[in-house]
Amino acid sequence: MGPLDMVSLILVVSGLVFFAAGSLGMLRFPDVYTRLHALTKADNLGLGLVALGLILQAGSLPLVLKLVLIWLLVLFSGAAACHLVAQRALTQGEPESEAGADPARQPRGREGRG
């Protein structure tokens, strides 16, 4: 196993770790917004690392271009789908969890005014 194979293996395994982290985040986070954030960020990075590892093993330029095109299409479609799901959740009144809410952004009542 040469050095190029080792780098490729490390990239693919790192990508799989990010896929697993995104899936775990989707299962563990409390509300739809944090779940979407965890899933899209980790999966996009995971797919990028897997694609880069496969690009190093690709034997031809058309194959490299196909892998890059697949990664870009998944990147843009994932962002669009995430936006649509979050927008739908917001219009349906899906609340943010209290654990993930920023106290500085919370509206203050009369008792909070100085």
HELIX and SHEET records of a PDB file:
HELIX    1   1 PRO A    3  ARG A   28  1                                  26    
HELIX    2   2 VAL A   32  GLN A   57  1                                  26    
HELIX    3   3 LEU A   61  THR A   91  1                                  31    
HELIX    4   4 PRO A  103  ARG A  105  5                                   3    
HELIX    5   5 ARG A  110  GLY A  112  5                                   3    
END                                                                             
